Amino acid sequence: IARFTNHSCQPNCFTRTVTANGKNHIMLFAKRIIDRGEEITYDYLFPIEEKKIPCNCGAQGCKEWMN
């Protein structure tokens, strides 16, 4: 399901790594109430790299780059 979750500089979710049954899982948590039909987004938090990946999230205050 996570492959359908997009990056945003102003996301409505955040991630945490949790351990269940001895395995690590990345969980998404809502930062606020999410409206029906609203896209689920989180900040990918890519590491800083020399080659920049442009951000096209369109959020107010967009950082312009995902890394």
C-alpha positions in Angstrom: 0.0 0.0 0.0 2.9 2.4 0.7 3.7 2.6 -3.0 0.5 4.6 -3.3 1.6 7.2 -0.7 3.3 10.3 -2.2 5.9 12.7 -0.9 4.9 16.2 0.3 6.8 19.0 2.0 3.6 19.6 4.0 2.5 16.0 4.6 -0.6 14.8 6.4 1.2 11.8 7.8 4.5 10.8 9.4 6.3 7.5 9.7 7.8 5.5 12.6 9.6 2.2 12.6 8.0 -0.3 14.9 8.9 -3.9 15.8 6.1 -6.5 15.8 6.7 -10.2 16.1 10.5 -9.6 15.8 10.2 -7.8 12.5 10.6 -4.1 11.7 7.7 -2.4 10.0 7.3 1.2 8.8 4.0 2.6 10.0 2.2 5.7 8.8 0.4 7.9 11.4 -1.9 10.7 10.6 -0.7 14.2 11.7 -4.3 15.4 11.6 -7.8 14.3 10.5 -7.6 13.3 6.8 -10.7 14.0 4.7 -12.3 11.3 2.6 -10.7 11.2 -0.8 -7.7 13.2 0.3 -4.3 12.0 -0.8 -2.1 10.3 1.9 1.3 12.0 2.0 4.5 11.9 4.0 8.0 13.5 3.8 10.3 10.8 2.3 13.2 12.4 4.1 15.7 11.3 1.5 19.3 11.7 2.5 21.2 14.8 1.1 22.9 13.7 -2.1 24.9 15.6 -4.8 22.3 14.8 -7.5 19.1 16.6 -6.5 15.7 15.1 -6.9 13.1 17.8 -7.8 10.0 18.0 -5.7 6.7 18.5 -7.5 4.4 18.3 -4.4 2.9 21.8 -5.0 2.6 22.4 -1.2 2.8 25.9 0.1 6.4 26.3 1.3 7.7 23.4 -0.9 11.4 22.8 -0.4 11.9 22.3 -4.2 14.0 19.2 -3.6 13.2 15.8 -2.0 16.8 15.5 -0.8 
